[in-house]
Amino acid sequence: MSVLSSHGERIACWLGVLAWVAAGGCGKRSLENARDVAPTQLQSSQALSLNSHAALVVADTELSPADLVLKQRLEGLGYLVSVIDDDNCHPQDADGKRIVVLSESSQSGKILNKFTGVSVPVVAMEVAVWDDLGLTGSGWGTDMGDAPGVGEIAMTSPPHPLGAQLHGRVTVGREAPKMVWGRPAAAAQVAATLTDDATKAVLFGYDKGARMVSGTAPARRVAVFAGDPTPATFSYEGAQLFDAAVMWATQRGNALLVLNSVPPSAPDELLRKRIEEQGYSVHLVRDAEAQASHAQGKVVTVISESTVSS
């Protein structure tokens, strides 16, 4: 039986059901018996309605081209952005914020462990602060490092929501880009690596409570490849990945989308994006491979109309 239509005209209606289920209306189960629920139409911006403030820590509040791009990307996701000079940053800058973003233009010696214990998500591009945050060890060239002139990364398989569901090799920056990389703990969720060394992760995250190299994550933590000045020359995919990192860091929980094919068809991709816009990290599984175990740890399971019931 079809549970959730993949057709655009019905998605907004069913997202009301999705919110109701996730809030406890059906408990942890699929939407299979949710047809009789009176839906409430949700706007995409409601995913950020509880707290839409972000802190962006940079080297200079007179923003460089790269930092200006980061600010604009955050604004495009619906955030009101407070730009903070690394000379004057404090743990209290995270108070009242939905997320803290550490640009690679900032200096690790000025940040140190100021944001290590904050209870809001942190997205860090400043590689030399990854060890202070507990994301990696402290050995330069062994635990973390950079790769100047590299603009292509390798996405992991199967694709992870942190990686914007991208596949294969992806060009993320042009015109003298720089990747930064690290070797995270086993509990990290790795979405991309350097193309020539799969042990060097360039996009990875820790869920809240996950064991990091040092300590446990007080909230989601994400390390992003974008060394300065790469954001200024983001490709379309590079910008997608930054957005995905911010969205994954701030998402309310995991959702399972069962569909007919991976990568998704155009209607199913629209459905995935709409679920993601409501604040969920969306995991994909083909109907032919779906098992009950795939639903473990998920807040909600959505079954696309594209699936084959027999």
Secondary structure, DSSP 8 states (H G I E B T S, - for coil): ---B--SHHHHHHHHHHHHHIIIIIS-SSBSTT-TTS------GGGGGTT--EEEEEES-SS--HHHHHHHHHHHHTT-EEEEEEGGG--GGGGTT-SEEEE-TTS-HHHHTTTTTT-SS-EEE--GGGHHHHTSS-S-BTTTEEEEET--EEEE-SS--GGGTT--SEEE-B-SS-EEEEE---TT-EEEEEETTEEEEEEEEEE-TT-B-SSSB-SS-EEEE-B-TTGGGGB-HHHHHHHHHHHHHHH-SEEEEEEES-SS--HHHHHHHHHHHHTTEEEEEEEGGG--GGGGTT-SEEEEBTTS---
